[in-house]
């Protein structure tokens, strides 16, 4: 075993021990909350240095909780079979058939023919597609369905090894960024926004109109769009290409055989699952239990019932299980689990209680702290969990100052929706497809600093000079 690997292995648990013993009591009130913070740092360090497989790091919350008994174990275990995990599993099973049938090649050539092979154009296409869909649909669903399509395209033009391809890495991280940002554009972008809307309705005592959210967040979203696109394209040359001339791509498209039965079935099942997930509002009263996760699982089951014209089964579990991206699933679950550890241990509440003692006055420093804490908290737990913990704390602090909490709830929502650095929540999806956590962190901390700096100033200006920002 390499000496550097041994050192990295030991540093992980050492971070837990140091946090559990040295974090100040005036911030974190219990051993459990300190240990939870230490677990986050342990996981982050192992994800960045990779002394063990990423998926193994995802199991650390179980191991730590079994030894230290920070919270009820069922709270942790439930994250490894959550609805989002089932959605990722179902989507992963459905995309396994793409390679076998040749559908992945057809997707790749079709996308390249219509979008082109210019790298800037590709980045903008995937960014805007993911952003627009995430504005009206749960961002986990969007990321789980768009990412494998992009991977299929990249694999068939020589960029299948994501960790070695700067083009593939850039496209996958762009999709993750866009789906996170898109969620901020409307309350329909994810459960975190619905949690926030519920708190607003409790304050105003009446129904909150979703159009109000769109209007008030429009200037914020536009500024964030500019920041994300500039950051994304800052190191991309106009001449960068994914490879292959336009004429070559056209010839490749023309050379494709007519879509066969197996391809049609593979594509149809994925499309059906995606469309049903995206249109749930039209049938949720009739089939209230048919959530997106279960739609994907049902379509995955159906894929195992299909046979080709020769009577051969399209999908066999012994073949499928070796191609399912288990790593993605357990990285995602580990991120959810450590988020539960942070919330159940009281670490998040302790942090909020400490902030409330800082003699804030509701001015720029208050805005800066709210933006910073919510963004960083969203990086170590799910966006929804961050909303559930942070929003009531923000309301309590601002009402204690005798001020209107509504604009500060909006400001907190910016941080709740945005996170860039760690492979938790939807950012685990591109990691599962080969994106390196080191690359995600290297890019993520830079854009995080930019967004905190810009958004704290911009939101403060909206708070001070735009009266409508303080209303509903």
N, C-alpha and C positions, 0 to 999 in steps of 0.2 A: 504494500500500500504506500502511495506517495506521501511524503511528509506533509506537503501542502494540504492534501485531502484530509489527513488526520487532524491537522490544525483547524481546518474549516468545520469538521465534524464536531470538535470539542468546543469551538467558539459558540455554536448554536445553543446548547444547554447552559453554557456559561452566561450567556445573555439573560436567560430566564432566571438563573440564580441571582445575578447582580440586580435585576429589576425587583425581584421578590424581596431582597434584603436592603436595597439602597434607595429605592424610590421614596420620596418624602411622604410622611404620614399626613401632612396638611393638604396634600392633593389626593392621594389614594388612601382610602380609609381602611382597607382590609388587605390581608395577605392575598386573598383570591383575586382582587382587582389588579394588584401588582403582578401576580403570576400570569394573569391574562395578557397584560401588556408585554411581559417577557416572552410569552408564547408567540405573540405577533412578531416581535423582533427576531426570535429564533427562526420562525418560518420564512420571514423576509430574507434573512441572511442565507439560509440554505437554498432558497429559490434563486438568489443572485449568484451564489458561489457554486451551486450544484455538486456538493460532495456525495449526494444520493440522488436518485431519480426524483423528478418533480412531484410525481404522484405520491411517492412515499412521504414526502414532506407534508402532503395534504392530509395524512393520517395523524399528524402530531397532536391535534386537539384531543383526539380520543386517548392517546397515550398519556398526555399530560393530565387530563381530567381523571383518568383512571387512577393515577398515583396521588394527585393532589386534591381530588374531589372538590373542585371549584364550584360546580353546579351539577344538577341532576343529569346523568349521562344520557337520558332519552332526549334531552334538549340538544345535545351534540349529535347523537346518532341520527336523528331525524333529518339532518341536513344531507346525509349521504343517500337518501332516497326521496328527496324533495321533488316537487313537480318539475322544477327546472332541470334537475338531473335526469328525470325520465324524458323530458323533451330533448335534451342533448343526446341521450341514448337512442331514442327513436330516430332522430335526424341522422345520427351516425350510421345506424343500421341501413337506412334507406339509401344513403350515399355509397355504401359498400358496393351495391350492384352497378354503380356507374362505371367503375373500372372494368368489371367483368363483361358488361354488354358493349363497351365502347362509347357509352353516352358521354363520358368525361371528355373524350377527344372532340366529339361533335359540339359540345358546349364551348370548349376552348376556341375552336376555329370560328364558330358562329359569333362569339363575343368579339374576337379580334377583328373579324371582318367588318362588323358594324361600328365598333368603337375605335378601332385602329390600334397600332402597336406603340404609339407615342406614349412614353411613360407618364408624362404630365397629364395627358388626356385620360389615361387609365386611372390615375389617382383621383382626379376630379370626378370621374364617373362613379367610382366605387364610394367616394365620400358623399356625394350628393344623393345617390341612391339610398345609402344606409341612413343618412340624415333625414331625408324626407319620409321614409317608411317608419323610422323610429319616432317621428313626431306624432303619429297617429296609432302606433302599435307598440306593444311591450318590447323594449330594446333587446331583451334576452332572445325573444323569438326572431327578431330581425337579424341579430348577430349570428344566431345558430343556423339560419337558412342562407344568408348571404355569404358567409365565410366559406363553406364547402364549395359553393359555385365558383368563387374566386380561386380556390385551391385547385379545383378541377381544370380551370383554364391555365393556371400557372404550371401545373404538372405536365401538361401536354406541350409546353413550349420550352421545356428544359429548366424550369424553375421549381421543380417539385421538392427539392431539399431546401425548405424555407430558411433554416438557420445559416445556410451558406449563400443564399441569394438575397442581395440587398433589395432587389425589386420585389420579391415575394414578401420579405419582412415588412417593407414599407407599405405595401398594399394591405396586408393583414392588420397592421397597427392602425392604419387609416380607417379601416372599417370599424375597429373597436372605438376609436375616438369619435367617429361620426355617430355611431349608435348611442353613445353616451350623451353627446350634445343634442341629438335629435329629441331625446326624452324630455329636455327642458322646454321645448317649443309649445307643448300643450299638455293638459292633464292626462291625456290618453297615452302619453309616452311611457308610462310605467306605474307600478303600484306605489312608488315613492311619492309621486305627485298626488295620487288619490288620498294618501295618508295626509299630505299637507292640506289638500282641499277640505278634508274632514275637520281639521283643526280650525281652518278659516271659518267654516260654517258654524262651528261651536261658538266662535267669537261674535260673528255678526247675527246669529240667530235666524238665518234664512238660507235658502239655497244659493250657492255660489255659481255664477254663470261661467262656463268654460271659456267663453269669448273674452271675458275680463282677463283671464290668465294670458291668453294669446296676445292681447293688446299690450299689456304691461311688460311682458317678456320679449316682445318683438325687438326693441332697440338693443336689449342685452344679447339676444340670440344673434342679431346681425353683427354686433361687435365680435362675439365669440366665433362666428363663422369666418370673419376676416382673419382673426388671430390663428385659428386652426389651419386655414388654407395657406396662409403665409408661412407658418411653421412647417407645414407638410411639404411645401414646394421650395423651401429655402436652399436646399442642397441638391436640387434636381435641375439638370441642364435641359434646355429646350430640345436638344438633340438626342437625349436619352431615349432608347428604344428597347422594347421587350424582345426584339429580334424578328427577322423575316420581313421582307418588303411587302407592300400592299398587293402587288401583283402575285407574289408567292402565296399570300393568304387567300386571295381569291381563287387561285388554282387549287389550293388545298380544300377549300369549301366545295368547289365543283367536283372534286374527286371523291367526295363522300358518297357512300352507297345510300340508298333509300333507307330511312329509319326502319329497323326491323321490330318485330313484336316485342322482344325483350327490352329494347330501348324504350319503346312507347310505354310499357308497363312501369319501368323504373322511373321514367320522367313523370308519368301520370300520378303515381302514388305520392311522389314528393310534392308535386303541384297541388294535389288534392289536400294534403296535410297542411301545406302553406296557406292556401286560400281559405280553408276552414278556420285556421288559426287567426288569419287576418280579418275574417268577417264574423267573428264570434257574436258580436252585438246583435246580429240579425236572427240568431237561433238560440241564444242563451236561455230565453224563457221556455222554449220547447224542450231543450236538452241542457239543463243547467249543469250537469256533471261532465259534459263533453268539453273540457278545457283543452287548450293547445297541447299540453304535454300528453294527454290521453289520445288526442287525435293522431299524433305522431306514433305513439305506441301501437295503436290499432292498425295504422297503415303499415307499420313495420311487421306486424303479425301477418297481415295479408300478403306481404311480399314473399313469405315463406310458403304460401299456398299455390303460387304461380308455377306453371310448367311451360316449357317451350314447345315448339311444334314436334319435337322428337320425344316428348314425354319426360324430358329431364327437368328436375326442379331448378328453378332460378336461384334460390338461396338455400344453402345448407349451413346449419349453425357451426359445424366444425370448420368451415371455411370463413364464415363471417366473423367469428369471435377473434380471429387473429388480426382482423383489419379494423375492428371497432377501436376508436381512439379513446381507450380507457383512461389514458393519462389526463386528457382534457377533463373527463368526467370527475376524476378524483381531485384534480387541482381545484376545479370549481367547487366541489363539495367541501374541500378543506378550507377554502376562503369563506364559505358560508358558516362553517363550524367555528372557526376562530372568531367570526363576527358574533356568533351566539355566545361564545365564551366572554367576549368583551362586554356584551350587554347584560348577560345573566350574572356576571361577577360584580356588576356595579361600577366597572371602570369608567364607562361613558358618563354615567350620572355623577361620579366623583369629579370628573373633569369639568362637567357643566356647573356643579356646585362651586368649584374653585373659581371658575370664570366669573361667577356671580359676585364674588367677594372683591373683585378688582376695581371697584368704584368707577364703573363705566358711566358715561354720560349720554350715550346714544349717538355720539358723533363719529368721526372717521375711524378712530381706534376701535370702537365697537364694531363697526362694519368690517374692518380688517380682521378682527379676531373671529367674527362669525364666519366669514368667507374661508379663512385659513383652517379653522377647526373642522368645519363641515367637509371641506375637500379632503383633508388628511384622514378624517374618520371614514369617509366613503372609500378611501383606498384600502382600509384594513377590514372593512365589513361591507355588507351589501348596502346599496343605495336606500332600499326600503327600511332596513334596520336603522340606518343613519337618520332618516326622516322621523321615524318613530321615537328615537331618543332625543335628537337635537331640537326638533321643532317645539315641543313643550318646554324645553329648557330656555330657548330663546324667548318664547312668550312670557315665561315667568320672570326672566331678567328684565325685559323691556317694560312689562306692566309694573314691575317694582320701581322702575324709574318714572312711572306716571306718563308714559308715552304710548302712542298708538302702535301695537305690535304688527299690524298688517304689512307695512313695507319691510320690516325686518324678517318676517316670514318669507317674503319674496327673495330677499337677499340670501337667507339660509338655503333656499331651494336651489340657488345657483351652485353652491358647494355640494349640496346633496346629490345633484345630478352629475357633477363632473368629478372624475378621478382618472389618473393616468399612469401611475407608477408601478403598482403591484399587480400580480396575476390573480386578483380576486374578482368576484362578480363576472360580468361579461368579458372582462379582459383575460379570463382563464381560457376562453374559447380559442383565440389565436395561438396561445401558448401550447394548447393541445395539438395544434396542427404544425408545430415546429418552431414557432417564434420564440426566441431566447428571452427569458426574463431579464437578463443583463441588458439586452437591447431596449426592452420596454422601460426599464428603470432609467437607463441613460437618456433616452428621449423624454420620458415622462417627467423627471424632476425639472427639466428645463422648461417645458411648457407649463408645468404647475406653477413655477415661480412667476412666469410671465402673466398667467391668468390671475393669480392672486394679486399681483401688482396692479394690473389694469382694472380688474373687476372691483377691487376695493375702492379705487378712485371713482370709477364710472357709477357704481351703485350708490356711492355717497352723493355724487352730483344729482342723480335721479331722486334720491331721498330729499335733498335740500331744495331742488329747483323745479321738480315736476310734481305738481300737486296730485295728479291722477295716480301716481305711484303709491300714494298712501291710502288709496281707496279700493273699493271692489266694484 
